[in-house]
């Protein structure tokens, strides 16, 4: 059984990865219902928190039904990160996660996210200071290294553990790769196989089928899988993986009715949480996957992703349900 600090997260837990404009409370709620063991917030700027920036503060919203839930923060300035820990604690998460993996240029250029992979000593000292500054378990999300020539993840993971990190999730790409090519899980397995490691080591990157989750568990020996892109517009992925673990068989895909119900709920929860304009806009990225596989669907998809009016989008859901009634997903 994997434990993050004193939190029992189960045998080979499935974790919802922190994703900007994706891992918000409405989507986390859907993923939790479908079997996610741990969910993480979108990543939150430490600088934004201490400036009381509205969007950053809003991301601190968490709900009892999500637990265990981790709030993820990023930054490279020690004072700002420590102040942000105090702000985060007030939201009463179960876990504080540090993002040392985001490859986006605007984050990296400030030395944060994957940018800190150029300064491992700072990465370690920042982690140590944050661990000492909170009673909550601190976890790490990172990448293999800055580029292929600088992969030292076995040493880095051990150092982070030794200063108090309670778990580490490693994306199997370097920053230089961004999201291109295939994720390399072997260096993550090398971290797990380091006899001096005793905290959970979670794999991340390209877990897009139940079979790949099984491989991460059985072939690579990791403690759990952090899953991101495969869940966008498809929260059922967690349930499908767990069913495959138990039976070796694939669950039938969700029906059209189930997809429409989930899409409606998702949009309504998003509107309730962030208002109509933002709720409609930020839910758009999910629709392609909610209805993936329906033939001749472009007309409906375009309506959903271009309308700024919630009523129009709900009307499209009604159209889809009537037009494609009886369609069976492969």
C-alpha positions as CSV (number, residue, x, y, z in Angstrom):
1,X,0.0,0.0,0.0
2,X,1.3,3.4,-0.9
3,X,1.3,6.2,1.7
4,X,1.9,9.9,1.3
5,X,3.0,10.8,4.8
6,X,0.3,9.4,6.9
7,X,-2.3,9.3,4.1
8,X,-3.0,5.8,2.8
9,X,-3.7,6.2,-0.9
10,X,-4.2,2.5,-1.7
11,X,-2.4,-0.2,-3.7
12,X,-1.1,1.3,-6.9
13,X,-3.1,4.5,-6.7
14,X,-4.2,6.5,-9.8
15,X,-3.6,10.2,-9.4
16,X,-5.2,13.0,-11.5
17,X,-2.3,15.1,-12.7
18,X,-2.3,18.9,-12.2
19,X,-3.2,20.5,-15.5
20,X,-3.7,24.2,-16.2
21,X,-7.3,25.1,-16.9
22,X,-8.2,21.4,-16.7
23,X,-7.8,20.1,-13.1
24,X,-10.4,22.5,-11.6
25,X,-13.0,21.5,-9.0
26,X,-15.7,20.4,-11.5
27,X,-13.4,18.1,-13.4
28,X,-11.8,16.8,-10.2
29,X,-15.2,15.9,-8.9
30,X,-16.0,13.9,-12.0
31,X,-12.6,12.1,-11.9
32,X,-13.1,11.3,-8.2
33,X,-16.5,9.8,-8.9
34,X,-14.8,7.6,-11.5
35,X,-12.1,6.2,-9.2
36,X,-9.2,8.7,-9.0
37,X,-7.5,8.0,-5.7
38,X,-5.7,11.4,-5.4
39,X,-6.5,14.6,-7.2
40,X,-4.3,17.7,-7.6
41,X,-5.3,21.3,-8.4
42,X,-4.2,23.2,-11.4
43,X,-0.7,24.6,-10.7
44,X,-0.8,27.9,-8.8
45,X,1.8,30.7,-9.0
46,X,3.3,31.5,-5.6
47,X,3.8,35.1,-6.8
48,X,0.1,35.2,-7.8
49,X,-0.9,34.0,-4.4
50,X,1.1,36.5,-2.4
51,X,-0.2,39.3,-4.7
52,X,-3.7,38.0,-4.0
53,X,-4.3,37.6,-7.8
54,X,-7.9,36.6,-8.3
55,X,-7.2,33.6,-10.6
56,X,-4.5,32.2,-8.4
57,X,-6.6,32.5,-5.2
58,X,-9.6,31.0,-6.9
59,X,-7.6,27.8,-7.6
60,X,-7.3,27.2,-3.9
61,X,-11.0,26.1,-3.7
62,X,-11.2,22.5,-2.7
63,X,-14.1,20.4,-1.4
64,X,-14.5,17.6,1.1
65,X,-15.6,15.1,-1.6
66,X,-12.2,15.4,-3.3
67,X,-10.0,14.2,-0.5
68,X,-7.3,13.4,-0.5
69,X,-6.5,16.5,-2.6
70,X,-3.2,18.2,-3.2
71,X,-2.7,21.9,-4.0
72,X,0.2,22.4,-6.4
73,X,2.3,25.6,-6.3
74,X,5.3,26.7,-8.4
75,X,7.9,29.4,-8.1
76,X,11.6,29.9,-7.7
77,X,11.8,32.6,-5.0
78,X,12.2,31.1,-1.5
79,X,10.4,33.9,0.4
80,X,7.4,33.8,-2.0
81,X,7.2,30.1,-1.8
82,X,7.2,30.1,2.0
83,X,4.5,32.8,2.1
84,X,2.4,30.9,-0.4
85,X,2.6,27.8,1.8
86,X,1.0,29.7,4.6
87,X,-1.8,30.8,2.3
88,X,-2.3,27.3,0.9
89,X,-2.5,25.8,4.4
90,X,-5.5,28.0,5.1
91,X,-7.4,26.0,2.4
92,X,-6.7,22.8,4.4
93,X,-5.5,20.5,1.6
94,X,-4.2,17.1,2.4
95,X,-1.0,17.6,0.4
96,X,1.2,20.4,-0.8
97,X,2.8,19.6,-4.2
98,X,5.7,21.5,-5.7
99,X,5.8,21.8,-9.5
100,X,9.4,21.3,-10.7
101,X,8.2,20.0,-14.1
102,X,6.2,22.5,-16.1
103,X,8.0,23.0,-19.4
104,X,6.1,26.1,-20.5
105,X,8.4,29.0,-21.5
106,X,6.8,31.7,-19.4
107,X,7.3,29.6,-16.3
108,X,10.7,28.2,-17.1
109,X,12.1,31.7,-18.0
110,X,11.5,32.7,-14.4
111,X,13.5,29.7,-13.1
112,X,10.3,28.0,-12.0
113,X,8.7,24.7,-13.0
114,X,11.2,22.7,-15.1
115,X,13.5,25.7,-15.2
116,X,14.8,24.7,-11.7
117,X,16.2,21.5,-13.2
118,X,19.1,23.7,-14.2
119,X,19.8,24.3,-10.5
120,X,19.4,21.1,-8.6
121,X,20.9,22.6,-5.4
122,X,18.2,25.3,-5.4
123,X,15.6,22.6,-6.1
124,X,16.7,20.7,-3.0
125,X,17.1,23.7,-0.7
126,X,13.7,25.0,-1.7
127,X,12.1,21.7,-1.0
128,X,13.8,21.4,2.4
129,X,12.7,24.9,3.4
130,X,9.1,24.2,2.5
131,X,9.0,20.9,4.3
132,X,10.2,22.6,7.4
133,X,7.6,25.4,7.0
134,X,4.5,23.1,7.1
135,X,3.1,20.1,8.8
136,X,1.4,18.9,5.7
137,X,3.2,16.3,3.5
138,X,5.1,17.9,0.7
139,X,5.3,16.0,-2.6
140,X,7.2,16.7,-5.8
141,X,6.2,16.7,-9.5
142,X,9.2,16.8,-11.9
143,X,10.8,15.6,-15.1
144,X,13.8,13.4,-15.9
145,X,16.0,16.4,-16.3
146,X,16.5,19.5,-18.4
147,X,17.7,17.5,-21.4
148,X,19.2,14.1,-22.3
149,X,22.7,15.2,-21.2
150,X,21.6,16.2,-17.7
151,X,19.4,13.3,-16.5
152,X,20.4,12.7,-12.9
153,X,16.9,11.8,-11.7
154,X,18.0,8.9,-9.4
155,X,20.4,11.2,-7.5
156,X,17.9,14.1,-7.5
157,X,15.0,12.0,-6.2
158,X,17.1,10.6,-3.4
159,X,18.2,14.1,-2.4
160,X,14.6,15.4,-2.4
161,X,13.5,12.4,-0.3
162,X,16.3,13.1,2.2
163,X,15.2,16.6,2.8
164,X,11.6,15.5,3.6
165,X,9.6,15.0,0.4
166,X,6.9,12.4,1.0
167,X,6.4,11.2,-2.6
168,X,7.7,12.1,-6.1
169,X,5.9,11.9,-9.4
170,X,8.2,11.9,-12.4
171,X,7.2,12.6,-16.0
172,X,9.2,10.4,-18.3
173,X,10.4,13.3,-20.5
174,X,13.0,16.0,-20.3
175,X,12.1,19.7,-20.5
176,X,13.8,19.8,-23.9
177,X,11.2,17.2,-25.1
178,X,8.2,19.2,-23.9
179,X,5.4,16.7,-24.8
180,X,7.0,15.3,-27.9
181,X,8.2,11.8,-28.5
182,X,7.6,8.9,-26.1
183,X,7.8,9.0,-22.4
184,X,10.8,7.0,-21.1
185,X,9.8,5.2,-17.9
186,X,13.1,3.3,-17.4
187,X,14.8,6.1,-15.5
188,X,11.7,6.3,-13.3
189,X,12.0,2.6,-12.6
190,X,15.7,3.3,-11.7
191,X,14.6,5.7,-9.1
192,X,12.2,3.2,-7.6
193,X,14.9,0.5,-7.7
194,X,17.3,2.6,-5.8
195,X,17.5,0.7,-2.5
196,X,17.8,4.0,-0.6
197,X,14.4,5.2,-1.8
198,X,11.5,4.6,0.6
199,X,8.9,7.1,-0.5
200,X,6.4,6.4,-3.2
201,X,7.6,6.9,-6.8
202,X,4.7,7.6,-9.2
203,X,5.1,7.5,-13.0
204,X,3.7,10.1,-15.3
205,X,3.5,10.4,-19.1
206,X,1.8,8.3,-21.8
207,X,-0.5,6.3,-19.5
208,X,-3.2,6.3,-22.1
209,X,-4.6,2.7,-22.0
210,X,-5.3,0.3,-19.1
211,X,-2.5,-1.9,-20.5
212,X,0.0,0.9,-20.1
213,X,-1.0,1.3,-16.5
214,X,-0.5,-2.4,-15.9
215,X,2.9,-2.1,-17.5
216,X,3.8,0.8,-15.3
217,X,2.9,-1.3,-12.3
218,X,4.1,-4.8,-13.2
219,X,7.0,-4.2,-15.6
220,X,8.4,-1.0,-14.2
221,X,7.5,-1.7,-10.6
222,X,6.3,1.8,-9.8
223,X,4.0,2.7,-6.8
224,X,1.3,4.4,-8.8
225,X,0.4,6.3,-12.0
226,X,-0.3,10.0,-12.4
227,X,-2.5,10.4,-15.3
228,X,-3.1,13.6,-17.3
229,X,-4.0,14.0,-20.9
230,X,-5.9,10.7,-21.2
231,X,-8.5,11.9,-18.8
232,X,-9.4,15.2,-20.5
233,X,-13.0,14.9,-21.5
234,X,-12.8,11.2,-20.4
235,X,-13.0,10.9,-16.5
236,X,-14.1,7.3,-17.0
237,X,-10.4,6.4,-17.7
238,X,-9.8,5.8,-13.9
239,X,-12.7,3.4,-13.6
240,X,-11.6,1.5,-16.8
241,X,-8.1,1.1,-15.5
242,X,-9.2,-0.2,-12.1
243,X,-11.6,-2.7,-13.8
244,X,-8.8,-3.9,-16.0
245,X,-6.6,-4.4,-13.0
246,X,-9.2,-6.6,-11.4
247,X,-10.4,-8.6,-14.4
248,X,-8.0,-8.2,-17.3
249,X,-10.9,-7.2,-19.4
250,X,-12.0,-3.8,-20.8
251,X,-15.1,-2.2,-19.6
252,X,-17.6,-1.2,-22.3
253,X,-17.1,2.5,-23.1
254,X,-19.6,4.9,-21.7
255,X,-22.8,5.2,-23.6
256,X,-23.9,8.3,-25.5
257,X,-26.4,9.0,-22.7
258,X,-23.7,8.8,-20.0
259,X,-21.4,11.1,-22.0
260,X,-24.1,13.7,-22.5
261,X,-25.0,13.6,-18.8
262,X,-21.4,14.0,-17.8
263,X,-20.8,16.9,-20.3
264,X,-24.0,18.6,-19.0
265,X,-22.9,18.2,-15.4
266,X,-19.4,19.3,-16.1
267,X,-20.5,22.5,-17.8
268,X,-23.1,23.3,-15.1
269,X,-20.6,22.8,-12.3
270,X,-18.1,25.0,-14.2
271,X,-20.6,27.8,-14.6
272,X,-21.6,27.5,-10.9
273,X,-18.0,27.7,-9.9
274,X,-16.4,30.3,-12.2
275,X,-19.4,32.0,-13.9
276,X,-20.9,31.6,-17.3
277,X,-18.2,33.2,-19.5
278,X,-15.2,31.4,-18.0
279,X,-17.2,28.2,-17.4
280,X,-18.2,27.9,-21.0
281,X,-14.8,28.8,-22.3
282,X,-12.7,26.5,-20.2
283,X,-14.9,23.5,-20.6
284,X,-14.5,23.5,-24.4
285,X,-11.3,21.6,-24.4
286,X,-13.2,18.5,-23.0
287,X,-15.9,18.2,-25.7
288,X,-13.8,16.5,-28.4
289,X,-13.0,13.6,-26.1
290,X,-16.5,13.4,-24.5
291,X,-17.9,12.6,-28.0
292,X,-14.8,11.1,-29.7
293,X,-15.8,8.4,-32.2
294,X,-19.1,9.8,-33.4
295,X,-19.0,10.0,-37.2
296,X,-19.7,13.3,-39.0
297,X,-19.6,15.2,-35.8
298,X,-17.7,18.3,-36.9
299,X,-20.8,20.5,-37.1
300,X,-21.8,19.8,-33.5
301,X,-18.2,20.1,-32.2
302,X,-17.9,23.5,-33.8
303,X,-21.1,24.7,-32.2
304,X,-19.9,23.6,-28.8
305,X,-16.4,25.2,-29.0
306,X,-17.5,28.5,-30.6
307,X,-20.6,29.4,-28.6
308,X,-20.2,31.8,-25.7
309,X,-23.7,31.2,-24.5
310,X,-24.3,28.3,-22.1
311,X,-27.9,27.9,-23.3
312,X,-26.6,27.3,-26.8
313,X,-24.2,24.6,-25.6
314,X,-26.8,22.8,-23.6
315,X,-29.0,22.9,-26.7
316,X,-26.3,21.2,-28.7
317,X,-26.1,18.5,-26.0
318,X,-29.8,17.9,-26.6
319,X,-29.3,17.8,-30.3
320,X,-26.5,15.2,-30.0
321,X,-28.6,13.0,-27.7
322,X,-31.4,13.0,-30.3
323,X,-29.4,12.9,-33.5
324,X,-27.0,10.1,-32.4
325,X,-29.4,8.0,-30.2
326,X,-28.5,4.4,-30.4
327,X,-24.9,5.1,-31.5
328,X,-22.5,2.6,-29.9
329,X,-19.0,3.5,-29.1
330,X,-16.3,1.1,-30.0
